[in-house]
Amino acid sequence: MLLPFNFQNDTYLVLDFSATNPDLATLDLTDTSVFTKYVFEKLKAAGVRVGVGGYNEHRVIYRRSAHFNTDEDPREIHLGIDFWAEAGTPVFAPLAGIVHSFRDNANFGDYGPTIILEHQDNVAQKPHYSLYGHLTRTSLEGLYEGKSFKKGEKLGEIGPYPENGDWPPHLHFQRMTDMLGLKGDFPGVCSLRDRAKFLTICPNPNDWLGIEGLP
């Protein structure tokens, strides 16, 4: 269990943040309150508590932040799954693991408070990793590298904006097979040029979760 939702029985909404969504052209996405209102009105209209999606999605929403557009090769390919839900929603470890690293990535449009777990892969005989972004700052309290978490144990909570990197409340969940020497952070979005490389390093998180109906 990653979140307190039963994705086998509870209805959820797949949210599209690519250029194929005409709504996005009419919104000022740099205004987080406007962005948040849009997300949660969509959930309310659908009668659901959580929106899901985004793996390998070519998104336009990152154009709101210079954090993703610092050169001529902007990062717009999303490498994780987002779970859009109310701030304060608890987040649980989907597998047993230890804390690899953690950090408050506090740039506008960044992850905000972030936890990265390391898991043992007995088949590959090497560790793999999972990232949890946009948490509350209190989620980082009491953490230390090497701290263990059991499967299903609470990691933290989905954070409010601007504490969460200034996004509508959601969890960014991502898998990595290689940390590339990084700690407390890992690209959650890549450029079109680097898409194939990063999709190899960051396999679909839904392989762990098994949520039916995700693109």
Accessible surface in RSA format (square Angstrom, percent):
REM  Atomic radii and reference values for relative SASA: ProtOr
REM  Chains: A
REM  Algorithm: Lee & Richards
REM  Probe-radius: 1.40
REM  Slices: 20
REM RES _ NUM      All-atoms   Total-Side   Main-Chain    Non-polar    All polar
REM                ABS   REL    ABS   REL    ABS   REL    ABS   REL    ABS   REL
RES MET A   1   117.99  61.1  80.83  53.5  37.17  88.5  68.63  58.3  49.36  65.4
RES LEU A   2     7.04   3.9   2.94   2.1   4.10  10.3   2.94   2.1   4.10  11.0
RES LEU A   3     1.06   0.6   0.03   0.0   1.03   2.6   0.03   0.0   1.03   2.8
RES PRO A   4    52.02  37.9  35.95  32.8  16.07  58.4  41.17  34.0  10.85  67.4
RES PHE A   5    21.71  10.9   8.29   5.1  13.42  34.9  11.54   7.0  10.17  29.1
RES ASN A   6    69.91  48.2  60.64  58.6   9.27  22.3  27.38  65.9  42.53  41.1
RES PHE A   7    29.31  14.7  17.63  10.9  11.68  30.4  17.63  10.7  11.68  33.4
RES GLN A   8   111.86  62.6  80.11  58.5  31.75  75.6  50.18 106.8  61.68  46.8
RES ASN A   9   119.95  82.7  84.76  81.9  35.20  84.8  27.99  67.4  91.97  88.9
RES ASP A  10    60.23  42.2  51.60  51.4   8.63  20.4  19.98  47.0  40.25  40.1
RES THR A  11   102.37  72.8  84.60  85.8  17.77  42.3  56.51  75.9  45.86  69.3
RES TYR A  12    39.21  18.3  22.72  12.9  16.50  42.9  19.21  14.4  20.01  24.7
RES LEU A  13    45.84  25.5  45.22  32.3   0.62   1.6  45.84  32.2   0.00   0.0
RES VAL A  14    60.01  39.5  41.79  37.8  18.22  43.9  41.79  36.3  18.22  49.4
RES LEU A  15     8.71   4.8   6.55   4.7   2.16   5.4   7.11   5.0   1.60   4.3
RES ASP A  16    52.15  36.5  47.20  47.0   4.94  11.7  29.99  70.6  22.16  22.1
RES PHE A  17     0.74   0.4   0.74   0.5   0.00   0.0   0.74   0.4   0.00   0.0
RES SER A  18    16.09  13.6  16.09  21.5   0.00   0.0  12.41  26.4   3.67   5.1
RES ALA A  19    79.93  73.5  51.73  79.8  28.20  64.2  55.97  78.8  23.96  63.5
RES THR A  20   110.88  78.9  82.70  83.8  28.18  67.2  84.92 114.1  25.96  39.3
RES ASN A  21    21.30  14.7  15.62  15.1   5.67  13.7   5.72  13.8  15.58  15.1
RES PRO A  22   103.78  75.6  91.13  83.1  12.66  46.0  99.75  82.4   4.03  25.0
RES ASP A  23    49.66  34.8  46.90  46.7   2.75   6.5   9.09  21.4  40.57  40.5
RES LEU A  24    10.71   6.0   3.70   2.6   7.01  17.6   3.93   2.8   6.78  18.2
RES ALA A  25    98.44  90.5  54.06  83.4  44.38 100.9  66.54  93.7  31.90  84.5
RES THR A  26   115.05  81.8  77.32  78.4  37.74  89.9  74.67 100.3  40.38  61.0
RES LEU A  27    44.32  24.7  26.70  19.1  17.62  44.3  29.13  20.5  15.19  40.9
RES ASP A  28    81.45  57.1  70.20  69.9  11.26  26.6  36.31  85.5  45.15  45.0
RES LEU A  29    20.21  11.3  16.55  11.8   3.65   9.2  16.55  11.6   3.65   9.8
RES THR A  30    78.81  56.1  65.03  65.9  13.78  32.9  50.19  67.4  28.62  43.3
RES ASP A  31    56.55  39.6  49.71  49.5   6.84  16.2  14.47  34.1  42.07  42.0
RES THR A  32     9.14   6.5   5.05   5.1   4.09   9.7   3.65   4.9   5.48   8.3
RES SER A  33    56.24  47.5  48.98  65.4   7.26  16.7  33.96  72.3  22.29  31.2
RES VAL A  34    53.05  34.9  50.31  45.5   2.74   6.6  51.89  45.1   1.16   3.2
RES PHE A  35     0.00   0.0   0.00   0.0   0.00   0.0   0.00   0.0   0.00   0.0
RES THR A  36    21.25  15.1  21.25  21.5   0.00   0.0  21.25  28.5   0.00   0.0
RES LYS A  37   126.67  61.8 118.48  72.7   8.19  19.5  89.45  80.5  37.22  39.6
RES TYR A  38    25.44  11.9  20.57  11.7   4.88  12.7  23.95  18.0   1.49   1.8
RES VAL A  39     0.08   0.1   0.07   0.1   0.01   0.0   0.08   0.1   0.00   0.0
RES PHE A  40    38.77  19.4  33.57  20.8   5.20  13.5  34.07  20.7   4.70  13.4
RES GLU A  41    88.80  51.0  83.27  63.0   5.53  13.2  37.56  72.7  51.24  41.8
RES LYS A  42    77.98  38.0  75.24  46.2   2.74   6.5  32.34  29.1  45.64  48.6
RES LEU A  43     4.88   2.7   4.88   3.5   0.00   0.0   4.88   3.4   0.00   0.0
RES LYS A  44   173.47  84.6 154.46  94.8  19.01  45.3 104.03  93.6  69.44  74.0
RES ALA A  45    94.41  86.8  50.27  77.6  44.14 100.4  62.38  87.9  32.03  84.8
RES ALA A  46    48.37  44.5  15.32  23.6  33.05  75.2  27.54  38.8  20.82  55.2
RES GLY A  47    67.53  83.3   0.00   N/A  67.53  83.3  36.10  99.1  31.43  70.4
RES VAL A  48    16.85  11.1   0.83   0.7  16.02  38.6   6.23   5.4  10.62  28.8
RES ARG A  49   152.91  64.2 140.84  71.8  12.07  28.7  74.38 101.6  78.53  47.6
RES VAL A  50     2.71   1.8   2.71   2.5   0.00   0.0   2.71   2.4   0.00   0.0
RES GLY A  51     0.00   0.0   0.00   N/A   0.00   0.0   0.00   0.0   0.00   0.0
RES VAL A  52     0.07   0.0   0.00   0.0   0.07   0.2   0.07   0.1   0.00   0.0
RES GLY A  53     2.74   3.4   0.00   N/A   2.74   3.4   2.70   7.4   0.03   0.1
RES GLY A  54     7.26   9.0   0.00   N/A   7.26   9.0   1.10   3.0   6.16  13.8
RES TYR A  55    43.45  20.3  27.85  15.8  15.60  40.6  21.68  16.3  21.77  26.8
RES ASN A  56    54.52  37.6  46.21  44.7   8.31  20.0   5.29  12.7  49.23  47.6
RES GLU A  57    32.10  18.4  25.37  19.2   6.74  16.0  17.39  33.6  14.72  12.0
RES HIS A  58    67.89  37.1  61.11  42.5   6.79  17.4  40.94  42.2  26.96  31.4
RES ARG A  59     2.11   0.9   2.11   1.1   0.00   0.0   0.00   0.0   2.11   1.3
RES VAL A  60    21.54  14.2  18.47  16.7   3.07   7.4  18.47  16.0   3.07   8.3
RES ILE A  61     0.25   0.1   0.21   0.2   0.04   0.1   0.25   0.2   0.00   0.0
RES TYR A  62     7.88   3.7   7.88   4.5   0.00   0.0   5.10   3.8   2.77   3.4
RES ARG A  63   145.80  61.2 118.46  60.4  27.34  65.1  50.74  69.4  95.06  57.6
RES ARG A  64    18.92   7.9   1.27   0.6  17.65  42.0   5.49   7.5  13.43   8.1
RES SER A  65     3.07   2.6   0.83   1.1   2.24   5.2   2.14   4.6   0.94   1.3
RES ALA A  66    80.22  73.8  65.65 101.3  14.57  33.1  69.71  98.2  10.51  27.8
RES HIS A  67    57.76  31.6  41.89  29.1  15.87  40.6  30.42  31.3  27.35  31.8
RES PHE A  68    16.13   8.1  13.18   8.2   2.95   7.7  14.17   8.6   1.96   5.6
RES ASN A  69    51.96  35.8  31.05  30.0  20.90  50.3  23.13  55.7  28.83  27.9
RES THR A  70   111.84  79.5  73.66  74.7  38.17  91.0  57.61  77.4  54.23  82.0
RES ASP A  71    95.27  66.7  69.62  69.3  25.65  60.7  42.21  99.3  53.06  52.9
RES GLU A  72   180.42 103.6 147.00 111.2  33.42  79.6  68.55 132.6 111.87  91.3
RES ASP A  73    35.67  25.0  30.32  30.2   5.34  12.6  14.44  34.0  21.23  21.2
RES PRO A  74    50.34  36.7  45.62  41.6   4.72  17.1  46.18  38.1   4.16  25.8
RES ARG A  75    61.90  26.0  61.90  31.6   0.00   0.0  30.77  42.1  31.13  18.9
RES GLU A  76    15.74   9.0  15.74  11.9   0.00   0.0   2.22   4.3  13.52  11.0
RES ILE A  77     0.00   0.0   0.00   0.0   0.00   0.0   0.00   0.0   0.00   0.0
RES HIS A  78     2.11   1.2   2.11   1.5   0.00   0.0   0.64   0.7   1.48   1.7
RES LEU A  79     0.00   0.0   0.00   0.0   0.00   0.0   0.00   0.0   0.00   0.0
RES GLY A  80     0.00   0.0   0.00   N/A   0.00   0.0   0.00   0.0   0.00   0.0
RES ILE A  81     2.70   1.5   2.70   2.0   0.00   0.0   2.70   1.9   0.00   0.0
RES ASP A  82     1.96   1.4   1.96   2.0   0.00   0.0   0.00   0.0   1.96   2.0
RES PHE A  83     0.26   0.1   0.26   0.2   0.00   0.0   0.26   0.2   0.00   0.0
RES TRP A  84     1.85   0.7   1.85   0.9   0.00   0.0   0.57   0.3   1.28   2.1
RES ALA A  85     0.43   0.4   0.43   0.7   0.00   0.0   0.43   0.6   0.00   0.0
RES GLU A  86   113.61  65.2 112.79  85.3   0.82   2.0  50.54  97.8  63.07  51.5
RES ALA A  87    42.84  39.4  20.44  31.5  22.41  51.0  20.81  29.3  22.04  58.4
RES GLY A  88    43.17  53.2   0.00   N/A  43.17  53.2  27.22  74.7  15.96  35.7
RES THR A  89    16.50  11.7  10.79  10.9   5.70  13.6   7.08   9.5   9.42  14.2
RES PRO A  90    38.77  28.3  38.77  35.3   0.00   0.0  38.77  32.0   0.00   0.0
RES VAL A  91     0.00   0.0   0.00   0.0   0.00   0.0   0.00   0.0   0.00   0.0
RES PHE A  92    30.63  15.3  30.63  19.0   0.00   0.0  30.63  18.6   0.00   0.0
RES ALA A  93     0.00   0.0   0.00   0.0   0.00   0.0   0.00   0.0   0.00   0.0
RES PRO A  94     8.97   6.5   4.73   4.3   4.24  15.4   4.73   3.9   4.24  26.3
RES LEU A  95    58.05  32.3  58.03  41.5   0.02   0.0  58.05  40.8   0.00   0.0
RES ALA A  96    62.17  57.2  50.83  78.4  11.34  25.8  51.09  72.0  11.08  29.3
RES GLY A  97    11.30  13.9   0.00   N/A  11.30  13.9   8.78  24.1   2.52   5.6
RES ILE A  98    70.06  39.9  70.03  52.2   0.03   0.1  70.03  50.4   0.03   0.1
RES VAL A  99     1.67   1.1   0.00   0.0   1.67   4.0   0.00   0.0   1.67   4.5
RES HIS A 100    33.95  18.6  26.01  18.1   7.94  20.3  13.24  13.6  20.71  24.1
RES SER A 101     2.36   2.0   2.33   3.1   0.03   0.1   2.36   5.0   0.00   0.0
RES PHE A 102    67.36  33.7  48.75  30.2  18.61  48.4  48.75  29.6  18.61  53.3
RES ARG A 103   111.69  46.9 105.84  54.0   5.84  13.9  40.50  55.3  71.19  43.1
RES ASP A 104    48.77  34.2  30.05  29.9  18.72  44.3  20.65  48.6  28.12  28.0
RES ASN A 105     8.92   6.2   4.51   4.4   4.41  10.6   4.73  11.4   4.19   4.0
RES ALA A 106    73.42  67.5  40.92  63.2  32.49  73.9  44.44  62.6  28.98  76.8
RES ASN A 107    84.71  58.4  77.56  75.0   7.15  17.2  15.88  38.2  68.84  66.5
RES PHE A 108    83.96  42.0  69.13  42.8  14.83  38.6  73.45  44.5  10.50  30.1
RES GLY A 109     1.43   1.8   0.00   N/A   1.43   1.8   0.00   0.0   1.43   3.2
RES ASP A 110     9.24   6.5   7.05   7.0   2.19   5.2   2.19   5.1   7.05   7.0
RES TYR A 111    15.31   7.1  15.31   8.7   0.00   0.0  15.31  11.5   0.00   0.0
RES GLY A 112     0.19   0.2   0.00   N/A   0.19   0.2   0.19   0.5   0.00   0.0
RES PRO A 113     0.00   0.0   0.00   0.0   0.00   0.0   0.00   0.0   0.00   0.0
RES THR A 114     0.00   0.0   0.00   0.0   0.00   0.0   0.00   0.0   0.00   0.0
RES ILE A 115     0.00   0.0   0.00   0.0   0.00   0.0   0.00   0.0   0.00   0.0
RES ILE A 116     0.00   0.0   0.00   0.0   0.00   0.0   0.00   0.0   0.00   0.0
RES LEU A 117     0.00   0.0   0.00   0.0   0.00   0.0   0.00   0.0   0.00   0.0
RES GLU A 118    39.08  22.4  36.80  27.8   2.28   5.4   1.39   2.7  37.69  30.8
RES HIS A 119     3.74   2.0   2.69   1.9   1.05   2.7   3.74   3.9   0.00   0.0
RES GLN A 120   127.55  71.3 104.25  76.2  23.30  55.5  54.04 115.0  73.51  55.8
RES ASP A 121    38.87  27.2  35.30  35.1   3.57   8.4   4.70  11.1  34.17  34.1
RES ASN A 122   119.71  82.6 106.39 102.8  13.32  32.1  30.54  73.5  89.18  86.2
RES VAL A 123   144.34  95.0 120.27 108.9  24.08  58.0 125.75 109.3  18.59  50.4
RES ALA A 124    52.29  48.1  25.03  38.6  27.26  62.0  34.79  49.0  17.50  46.4
RES GLN A 125   144.59  80.9 113.16  82.7  31.43  74.8  53.38 113.6  91.21  69.2
RES LYS A 126   110.14  53.7 106.81  65.5   3.33   7.9  63.69  57.3  46.45  49.5
RES PRO A 127    42.62  31.1  40.98  37.4   1.63   5.9  40.98  33.8   1.63  10.2
RES HIS A 128    26.09  14.3  26.09  18.1   0.00   0.0  24.50  25.2   1.59   1.9
RES TYR A 129    25.22  11.8  25.06  14.3   0.16   0.4   1.99   1.5  23.22  28.6
RES SER A 130     0.00   0.0   0.00   0.0   0.00   0.0   0.00   0.0   0.00   0.0
RES LEU A 131     0.00   0.0   0.00   0.0   0.00   0.0   0.00   0.0   0.00   0.0
RES TYR A 132     0.00   0.0   0.00   0.0   0.00   0.0   0.00   0.0   0.00   0.0
RES GLY A 133     0.00   0.0   0.00   N/A   0.00   0.0   0.00   0.0   0.00   0.0
RES HIS A 134     9.46   5.2   9.46   6.6   0.00   0.0   2.35   2.4   7.11   8.3
RES LEU A 135     0.03   0.0   0.03   0.0   0.00   0.0   0.03   0.0   0.00   0.0
RES THR A 136    16.60  11.8  16.60  16.8   0.00   0.0  16.60  22.3   0.00   0.0
RES ARG A 137   121.29  50.9 116.89  59.6   4.40  10.5  48.89  66.8  72.40  43.9
RES THR A 138    82.51  58.7  71.82  72.8  10.69  25.5  61.99  83.3  20.52  31.0
RES SER A 139     8.02   6.8   0.00   0.0   8.02  18.5   4.50   9.6   3.51   4.9
RES LEU A 140    27.47  15.3  21.35  15.3   6.12  15.4  21.44  15.1   6.03  16.2
RES GLU A 141   126.40  72.6 103.20  78.1  23.20  55.2  46.64  90.2  79.76  65.1
RES GLY A 142    60.50  74.6   0.00   N/A  60.50  74.6  40.56 111.3  19.94  44.7
RES LEU A 143    20.10  11.2   3.66   2.6  16.44  41.3   3.66   2.6  16.44  44.2
RES TYR A 144   131.16  61.2 128.32  73.0   2.85   7.4  93.86  70.5  37.30  46.0
RES GLU A 145    94.15  54.1  71.36  54.0  22.79  54.3  29.06  56.2  65.09  53.1
RES GLY A 146    38.55  47.5   0.00   N/A  38.55  47.5  20.57  56.5  17.98  40.3
RES LYS A 147    58.44  28.5  57.67  35.4   0.77   1.8  25.28  22.8  33.16  35.3
RES SER A 148    76.79  64.9  66.00  88.1  10.79  24.9  29.51  62.8  47.28  66.2
RES PHE A 149    10.99   5.5   7.31   4.5   3.68   9.6   8.34   5.1   2.65   7.6
RES LYS A 150   160.18  78.1 158.91  97.5   1.27   3.0 102.71  92.5  57.47  61.2
RES LYS A 151   138.67  67.7 115.60  70.9  23.08  54.9  61.62  55.5  77.05  82.1
RES GLY A 152    31.53  38.9   0.00   N/A  31.53  38.9  16.66  45.7  14.87  33.3
RES GLU A 153    73.26  42.1  64.58  48.9   8.68  20.7  33.38  64.6  39.88  32.6
RES LYS A 154    99.32  48.5  85.43  52.4  13.89  33.1  46.84  42.2  52.48  55.9
RES LEU A 155     9.28   5.2   0.01   0.0   9.27  23.3   0.70   0.5   8.58  23.1
RES GLY A 156     3.09   3.8   0.00   N/A   3.09   3.8   3.09   8.5   0.00   0.0
RES GLU A 157    34.62  19.9  34.62  26.2   0.00   0.0  13.08  25.3  21.53  17.6
RES ILE A 158     0.01   0.0   0.00   0.0   0.01   0.0   0.01   0.0   0.00   0.0
RES GLY A 159     0.00   0.0   0.00   N/A   0.00   0.0   0.00   0.0   0.00   0.0
RES PRO A 160    50.67  36.9  50.49  46.0   0.18   0.6  50.67  41.8   0.00   0.0
RES TYR A 161    80.11  37.4  65.78  37.4  14.33  37.3  41.37  31.1  38.74  47.8
RES PRO A 162    94.69  69.0  84.90  77.4   9.79  35.6  85.07  70.2   9.62  59.8
RES GLU A 163    41.34  23.7  38.16  28.9   3.18   7.6   7.27  14.1  34.07  27.8
RES ASN A 164     0.00   0.0   0.00   0.0   0.00   0.0   0.00   0.0   0.00   0.0
RES GLY A 165     3.93   4.8   0.00   N/A   3.93   4.8   3.28   9.0   0.65   1.5
RES ASP A 166    30.18  21.1  30.18  30.0   0.00   0.0   2.45   5.8  27.73  27.7
RES TRP A 167     7.60   3.0   7.60   3.7   0.00   0.0   7.47   4.0   0.13   0.2
RES PRO A 168     0.00   0.0   0.00   0.0   0.00   0.0   0.00   0.0   0.00   0.0
RES PRO A 169    10.59   7.7  10.59   9.7   0.00   0.0  10.59   8.7   0.00   0.0
RES HIS A 170     4.98   2.7   4.98   3.5   0.00   0.0   0.00   0.0   4.98   5.8
RES LEU A 171     0.00   0.0   0.00   0.0   0.00   0.0   0.00   0.0   0.00   0.0
RES HIS A 172     5.19   2.8   5.19   3.6   0.00   0.0   1.18   1.2   4.01   4.7
RES PHE A 173     0.00   0.0   0.00   0.0   0.00   0.0   0.00   0.0   0.00   0.0
RES GLN A 174     0.00   0.0   0.00   0.0   0.00   0.0   0.00   0.0   0.00   0.0
RES ARG A 175    35.78  15.0  35.78  18.2   0.00   0.0   1.54   2.1  34.24  20.8
RES MET A 176     0.86   0.4   0.00   0.0   0.86   2.1   0.25   0.2   0.61   0.8
RES THR A 177    47.39  33.7  42.29  42.9   5.10  12.2  32.52  43.7  14.87  22.5
RES ASP A 178    69.53  48.7  66.45  66.1   3.09   7.3  15.17  35.7  54.37  54.2
RES MET A 179    10.02   5.2   7.76   5.1   2.26   5.4   7.76   6.6   2.26   3.0
RES LEU A 180    78.10  43.5  47.18  33.8  30.92  77.7  57.52  40.4  20.59  55.4
RES GLY A 181    78.30  96.6   0.00   N/A  78.30  96.6  42.94 117.8  35.36  79.2
RES LEU A 182    70.95  39.5  68.04  48.7   2.91   7.3  69.78  49.0   1.17   3.1
RES LYS A 183   104.51  51.0  99.16  60.8   5.35  12.7  62.37  56.1  42.14  44.9
RES GLY A 184     1.32   1.6   0.00   N/A   1.32   1.6   1.32   3.6   0.00   0.0
RES ASP A 185    40.72  28.5  40.72  40.5   0.00   0.0   5.13  12.1  35.59  35.5
RES PHE A 186     0.63   0.3   0.00   0.0   0.63   1.6   0.46   0.3   0.17   0.5
RES PRO A 187    37.41  27.3  30.98  28.2   6.43  23.4  36.70  30.3   0.71   4.4
RES GLY A 188     6.01   7.4   0.00   N/A   6.01   7.4   2.02   5.5   3.99   8.9
RES VAL A 189     4.78   3.1   4.78   4.3   0.00   0.0   4.78   4.2   0.00   0.0
RES CYS A 190     2.38   1.8   1.52   1.7   0.86   2.0   2.38   6.0   0.00   0.0
RES SER A 191     4.60   3.9   3.60   4.8   1.00   2.3   3.34   7.1   1.27   1.8
RES LEU A 192    98.96  55.1  85.09  60.9  13.87  34.9  85.09  59.8  13.87  37.3
RES ARG A 193   181.57  76.2 145.98  74.4  35.59  84.7  74.32 101.6 107.25  65.0
RES ASP A 194    42.72  29.9  41.70  41.5   1.02   2.4   1.09   2.6  41.63  41.5
RES ARG A 195    69.90  29.3  69.90  35.6   0.00   0.0  23.74  32.4  46.16  28.0
RES ALA A 196    80.17  73.7  69.05 106.6  11.13  25.3  75.38 106.2   4.79  12.7
RES LYS A 197   115.12  56.2 102.31  62.8  12.81  30.5  66.66  60.0  48.46  51.6
RES PHE A 198    17.99   9.0  17.99  11.1   0.00   0.0  17.99  10.9   0.00   0.0
RES LEU A 199    42.49  23.7  33.78  24.2   8.71  21.9  34.14  24.0   8.35  22.5
RES THR A 200   107.81  76.7  88.63  89.8  19.18  45.7  71.34  95.8  36.47  55.1
RES ILE A 201    21.05  12.0  20.78  15.5   0.27   0.7  21.05  15.2   0.00   0.0
RES CYS A 202     0.00   0.0   0.00   0.0   0.00   0.0   0.00   0.0   0.00   0.0
RES PRO A 203    29.93  21.8  26.38  24.1   3.54  12.9  29.93  24.7   0.00   0.0
RES ASN A 204    40.22  27.7  37.38  36.1   2.84   6.8   9.74  23.4  30.48  29.5
RES PRO A 205     0.00   0.0   0.00   0.0   0.00   0.0   0.00   0.0   0.00   0.0
RES ASN A 206    24.91  17.2  21.14  20.4   3.77   9.1   2.64   6.4  22.27  21.5
RES ASP A 207   106.63  74.7  70.90  70.6  35.73  84.5  26.07  61.4  80.55  80.3
RES TRP A 208    65.35  26.2  29.67  14.4  35.67  83.8  22.65  12.1  42.69  69.3
RES LEU A 209    39.45  22.0  15.12  10.8  24.33  61.2  19.47  13.7  19.98  53.8
RES GLY A 210    43.55  53.7   0.00   N/A  43.55  53.7  34.94  95.9   8.61  19.3
RES ILE A 211     7.44   4.2   3.54   2.6   3.89   9.4   3.70   2.7   3.74  10.1
RES GLU A 212   135.24  77.6 124.11  93.9  11.14  26.5  50.85  98.3  84.40  68.9
RES GLY A 213    68.43  84.4   0.00   N/A  68.43  84.4  38.72 106.2  29.71  66.5
RES LEU A 214    30.98  17.3   5.72   4.1  25.26  63.5   5.85   4.1  25.12  67.6
RES PRO A 215   119.83  87.3  67.52  61.5  52.31 190.1 108.77  89.8  11.06  68.7
END  Absolute sums over single chains surface
CHAIN  1 A     9778.0       7602.8       2175.2       5449.9       4328.1
END  Absolute sums over all chains
TOTAL          9778.0       7602.8       2175.2       5449.9       4328.1
